[in-house]
Amino acid sequence: MARIYIDSYCYGNPGPGAWAYRIFYPEEIKPVTSFGKEYYTTNNRAELMALVNALKVVQSPDPITVFTGNTYIIKLVEKNNWVKIRKNLDLIDELKDLLSRKSVSFQLVDIETDDILYAVKMLAKKVADGA
């Protein structure tokens, strides 16, 4: 089972920001890490970008667990709350497609107590600092 940690950082909301993810595969020693920056984004959009980009990378049919500190993501996917969405429709459509083809569960974690999520947040902040 792959474990994905996602986070984002935004200066202002909206404003310049970045996203990052770290993927742990059971058979790999070193995690897969990636990030991106946006010159004008929101926290939720950046978090969605991290999630969509990470899910694209995982090709295994095995279950995936996503760890996030973002309640927007949790509420969106766990409550299947797609109807009320009015923003980020491009990413939402892509996410829905990815979720329909993968077995994904989500876990809300506290960034203050999860070292991996904290490291991913700090990576996104570092990237945003250069945005």
C-alpha positions, 0 to 999 in steps of 0.5 A: 500500500502506498502512503501519500503525504500532501500539503501546500503553502500560500502567501495570502489566500489567494497569492503566491504559493506551492504544493508538495507531496511525498509518496512512500512505497512499501518496497522502496527505501527512499520516498518519491517527492515532488513539488510545484509553485504557482504565482497566484493560487489558494490554499485549497487549489494548491492542496488539490494540485498536490493530491492530483499530481501524487495520484497520477504518479502511483501506478500500482493497483494496491490501495493508497492512503492519503495523509493530509491536514486539510479538512477541505480535502477530507470533507470533499472526498469522504462526503462525496461533496462534489455537487456544491463545488464551484471553484477549481473544477478542472482539478476536481474533474481530474481528481474524480477521474483518478479516484474512480480508478484507484482505491484511495482512503484519506486520513486527517492528521495533525501537522504538529504531531506528524513529522512527515507531514510537517516536512512536506509542509516545510518543503511547500513553504520553501518552494513558495518562498521562491515563487 
